[in-house]
Amino acid sequence: MNKIKDFIIRHKMALVVLIGIILGLGIGYVAFHKGGTSTTSKSEKKKTIWTCSMDPQVRQDHPGKCPICGMDLIPLTDESHASGSRMDMDPNDVMLSDEAMALANVQTETVGTGATAKEVRLFGKIQPDERLEQVQSAYVDGRVEKFFINAVGDHVGKGQTLAVIYSPALYAAEQELVEALAYPMAAQRKALVEAAVEKLELLQIDRAQINRVIRTKKASPYVSLKANTSGTVVDKQVEQGDYVKQGQPMLKIANLGTVWAVFQAYESDLPFVKIGSTVRFTTESMPGRSFSGKVSFVDPIIDDKSRTAGVRVVMSNPGGIFKPQMIISGYAHASMKGYENDIVVPKSAVMWTGKRSIVYVKDEGASMPAFQMREVTLGPSLPDAYVVTDGLAEGETIVTNGTFAVDASAQLAGKKSMMNR
C-alpha cells in the first residue's frame, strides 16, 4: 500500500493529464456521434424522392427520365408532416413542397373573365366564281374536225371559234332548208322555209350560216362552235377527232376577274362565323402579303365526311393574282356575345379525358401548396385559352403549368385524378 501511495505521489501530474485526455476523448466521441446522427437524419428528411407516374416502382434521388417508359419523373411527396399541421385538411388535396413545385415547374394563375373575341382558324382554296362560269356544249352530233383550244388555261373571247364539228345531222337539216327553198308552190314554200330555219336555230346555228345556205342553196356538214363568254378555260373534256353527242360538254370557261375564297369551318366554329364576318388570310405563293374580305355565304349543309361547312368570301382578282386551287389559310374574327362574363383559362391548365375536362384548383387554406382536382364545363375554344362556363369562379387560383405532374402525384397518392374519380 505504501508503495502505491508513493507511486501516485511521484506520478500525480502524469495521471491527471492521462485522465483528462481519456475524458475528453469520450465526450468528443459522444458529441460527434449524436451530431452526425442528427445531421444525417435531417438530410434524409429533406431529400426528395423522384418516381414515375406510370412505373411507381422506379425510385431515385434526382429528377430525370423513367428508365422503363421514358416519361419525366415527378417528385414523390411525404404528406405525413404536412397533414399534422392541419387536422381538417381535405383528403383529396394533393400537397407539394416548395422544392417539389420548383423542380416540377408548377405554375399557377388567378382566373378571371374576359372572353371578348374569338379567332376561328380556317383553311381553304381559291375557286372560280361559279356564277361567271359557262359550259360550252356540242349543239349537234358529230366529230370534232378541228379544235382551237390547246390546253386548260387558254384565254378566249366571246364569239371566238373554239372548234369545227363535222355533223351529218346538220347536213340533213340544212338540206331540208335547200329543198324548202326549191319547193314549187309559193304558198307552202314560205311555211316550209320557216320550219327549216327554226330547226337550224334550235341547233344553235348562227344566222350568218343560215343566210349563207339560203344564198348559195348549198348545205354544209360543218359547224363552228363559238365561245358564248370571255374568260379562261378551266376544264377541257374532248380532243380533236373525238365524236360528241348533242348537248355533251366540251369546255368550261370561267371569268377569273372575280374568284371565291372558299374556307372550311368545323361544326364547333360555325356559331361564330356569320355572314359579314371579316376574314384575313394569306397564301404561300405571295409571302408577306395578307388579304381580307367579308363572308358572303355559309354553306347550310355540313359535309358528312369532313364535318365542315363551306365559308365563302368573294374576292376581286386584278391581274389574276389568285389562281384556282391555290391553298389559303386565315382567321375569321368573331365577337363572343353571351360569354363576356365567363371565366377564361389557358389551354395548358385543362386536361381532357375524352369524356370530361378537369383543372387543379389551389386550396388557399392549406399551410403548404395544395391542389384539388375539379371538373369544369368548357365553352368555345380561343387561340390560347378556353372559356369555362361552369366549375370555376373568378379569383380562384389554378395550375397553368405542370398540371400533369400534379395529376401524377394525385394518382400515386391514390386520390382523385384525371384517370379516376
C-alpha positions, 0 to 999 in steps of 0.5 A: 500500500505504501508503495502505491501511495508513493507511486501516485505521489511521484506520478500525480501530474502524469495521471491527471493529464492521462485522465483528462485526455481519456475524458475528453476523448469520450465526450468528443466521441459522444458529441460527434456521434449524436451530431452526425446522427442528427445531421444525417437524419435531417438530410434524409428528411429533406431529400426528395424522392423522384418516381414515375407516374406510370412505373411507381416502382422506379425510385431515385434521388434526382429528377430525370427520365423513367428508365422503363417508359421514358416519361419525366419523373415527378417528385414523390411527396411525404404528406405525413408532416404536412397533414399534422399541421392541419387536422381538417385538411381535405383528403383529396388535396394533393400537397407539394413542397416548395422544392417539389413545385420548383423542380416540377415547374408548377405554375399557377394563375388567378382566373378571371373573365374576359372572353371578348373575341374569338379567332376561328382558324380556317383553311381553304382554296381559291375557286372560280366564281361559279356564277361567271362560269359557262359550259360550252356544249356540242349543239349537234352530233358529230366529230370534232374536225378541228379544235382551237383550244390547246390546253386548260388555261387558254384565254378566249373571247366571246364569239371566238371559234373554239372548234369545227364539228363535222355533223351529218345531222346538220347536213340533213337539216340544212338540206331540208332548208335547200329543198324548202327553198326549191319547193314549187308552190309559193304558198307552202314554200314560205311555211316550209322555209320557216320550219327549216330555219327554226330547226337550224336555230334550235341547233344553235346555228348562227344566222350568218350560216343560215343566210349563207345556205339560203344564198348559195342553196348549198348545205354544209356538214360543218359547224363552228362552235363559238365561245358564248363568254370571255374568260379562261378555260378551266376544264377541257373534256374532248380532243380533236377527232373525238365524236360528241353527242348533242348537248355533251360538254366540251369546255368550261370557261370561267371569268377569273376577274372575280374568284371565291375564297372558299374556307372550311369551318368545323361544326364547333366554329360555325356559331361564330362565323356569320355572314359579314364576318371579316376574314384575313388570310394569306397564301404561300405563293405571295409571302408577306402579303395578307388579304381580307374580305367579308363572308358572303355565304355559309354553306347550310349543309355540313359535309358528312365526311369532313364535318365542315361547312363551306365559308365563302368570301368573294374576292376581286382578282386584278391581274389574276393574282389568285389562281384556282386551287391555290391553298389559303389559310386565315382567321375569321374574327368573331365577337363572343356575345353571351360569354363576356362574363365567363371565366377564361383559362389557358389551354395548358391548365385543362386536361381532357379525358375524352369524356370530361375536362378537369383543372387543379384548383389551389386550396388557399387554406392549406399551410403548404401548396395544395391542389384539388382536382375539379371538373369544369364545363368548357365553352368555345375554344380561343387561340390560347385559352378556353372559356369555362362556363361552369366549375370555376369562379373568378379569383380562384387560383389554378395550375397553368403549368405542370398540371400533369405532374400534379395529376401524377402525384394525385394518382400515386397518392391514390386520390382523385385524378384525371384517370379516376374519380 
